[in-house]
C-alpha cells in the first residue's frame, strides 16, 4: 500500500449512514434524528481516533434556512452542516474535486462512505476510494472489537497484587528500595 504524506481523509454522508445502518435507523425511529446523529458521531469519533483518520461527517441542511456551519468534535473528527440548498453529495463532490490533484499524486488518500450509487461513481472519477454504508459499519464494529480486545489484554494482570502488574525493571527498583539500596 502506498505511503501518503498526509493523514487519510474519510468523508461520510451522515444521513445516508443513518438510513442504512440498522442500529442508527432504530435509534432514529425510537429517539429521533438528533439521537441517531449523536450516535453516528460517537461511533466515528472512536473509529477515527483508533484508525488515525481525519473524518468529516456531512449532513445536508434538509430544506432548513440556516447557514452552513462546522462543528469540531475532536482532532480527528468534524461535522459539517451544509448551507440551504446544498446537499451532502454536492459538498463531498466539491471536496473531492478540490483534493483531486493530491489524490492523483498519492499525497492524500480520500475515502467516501456512502451507499448512493451516483455519488460512488462521481467520487471514484476524482480518484477517491468508495466505501458502502454497510462496509463502514462493519469496519467500525471490527475496530471497536479490536480496541476492546486490546484493552482487555492490557488490563489483565498476572496476579492479584499491584507489584505483579509492573514491568520487570520497576519490580527490580521496588525490591532494591525495600532492601534500602
Secondary structure, DSSP 8 states (H G I E B T S, - for coil): ----SS--EEEEEHHHHHHH-HHHHHHHHHH-HHHHHHHHHHHHHHHHHHHT-EEEEEE--TT-----EEEE-SSSEEEEE--TT--HHHHHHHHHHHTHHHHHTTS--EEEE---HHHHHHHHHTT-EEE-HHHHHHHHHHHHHHHHHHHHHHH--SSSSGGGGS-HHHHHHHHHHHTT-
